[in-house]
Amino acid sequence: MSSALFTAMSAFTLGATGLMLHRMHFLSALLCLEGMMLAMFLAISVWATQMNTGYHFSVPMLLLTMSACEASTGLALMVATTRTHGTDHLKNLNLLQC
């Protein structure tokens, strides 16, 4: 296993661990998700380069595009939640209250 793939897998694992353990604020959950997406981007880029596939440019760019859409949607949800509930604490959110 190359060091770049090990780094990407470690970053993804740390992001998932952060998402599981530090779920107090909505912003920290979004940052952990972004770290996981960037680790996936790095892993797919390294994999496509090592395998010499024809998709070495399009697949990582598609993932990066989806990551940007996910980030903008998450920030919009955080702003809407903060405006309606007054805080970004996840413990104050109740899905049955809508």
N, C-alpha and C positions, 0 to 999 in steps of 0.2 A: 504494500500500500504506500502510495506516495505521501509526502508530507503535506501537500496541498489538500488532498482528500481527507487526511486525518484531521487537518485544521478545520475543514468544512464540517466534518461530522462532529467534531468537538464543539464547534460554534452552534450547530443545530441542537445538540444535546443540552448545551448550556442555556440556549433560548427556551427550549421546552421545559427545562427545570425551572427557569425563572418564571415562566408562565404559570407553572403549577404552584410554585411557592409564594410568589409575590403578586397576589391578585388583589391588592388593596385599592389601587387606583387604576382607572381605566387607561390612563396614559402609559403606565408601566406595562400593562398587558399589550398595548399596541406596540411599544418599543420591543418587547420580546418577540412578538409576531414578525416585526420588521427584521430583527436579527436572524430569525429562522428563515425568512425568505431570502435574505442576502447570502446566507450559508448555502441554501439550495441553489442559488444562482451561481455561486462559486463552484460548487460540486458539479453542476451540469456543464459549466463552461470547461472545467478541467477534463471531465469525462469525454465531452465531444471533441476536444483537442487531442486527447490521447487515442481515441478510437478512429480518428481521421474520417469521421462521417461527413456526409454532405450537409448535415444540419448544424454544423459547428457555429453558425452565426444566428440562424433564425430561432432555434429553440430557446437559447438563453435570453434573447431579446423579447420573445413572447412572455417568458416568465417574469422578466423585469417590467414589462408593460402591465401584467396582471398584478404585480406587487405594487406598482404606483397607483393602480385603481383601488386596490385593497387599502392602501394607506389613506387615500383621499376619502374613501367611504368611512373608514374608521374615525378619522378626524371630524368628519361631518356628524357622525353619530355622537362623538364625544362632546361637540359643541351643543348639539341639540339636548343631550342628557344634562349637561351642565346648566343650560338655560331653564330646563323644566324642573330639575331636582335641586339645583343650587350647589351641587358638588359632583366630583367625579369618582367618589367612593363607590366601589362595586357592591358593598354590603347594603347600601341604601336603595339599590335597584330591585324592584319587584315586578316581575313580568305579569302577574295577575292583576296589577293595579291599573294597567293601561285601560 
